[in-house]
Amino acid sequence: MKTKLIKIGNSRGIRLPKAILDHVGLVEEAELDVHEGRLIITPMRPPRSGWADAAREMQKRGEGKALDGDVPTRFDVEEWTW
């Protein structure tokens, strides 16, 4: 798809068609990145989105035991006195 840059004050902008916005999930904010001369626009995700799903997957694979409770450290084993 081809589009023209439009002047917005001292900056430039592009108009994104609604179909593209809907397809990629852009609503109010986007993250911009430049990689190898290309502008990459991605929708903003809430902080830590997907972490719960990732933790469940780790648990299924038997990974992430630290998530299940306290794990003693060297300090606990060698230096702490009860």
Number of C-alpha atoms within 10 A of each C-alpha: 2 3 9 9 10 11 10 9 7 5 8 10 11 11 9 10 9 9 9 10 12 10 8 11 14 18 10 7 11 14 11 11 11 9 7 5 7 8 10 11 14 14 15 14 13 7 7 7 9 10 10 10 10 11 14 13 13 14 14 10 9 9 12 13 11 9 11 8 7 8 9 9 9 8 9 11 9 8 9 8 7 4
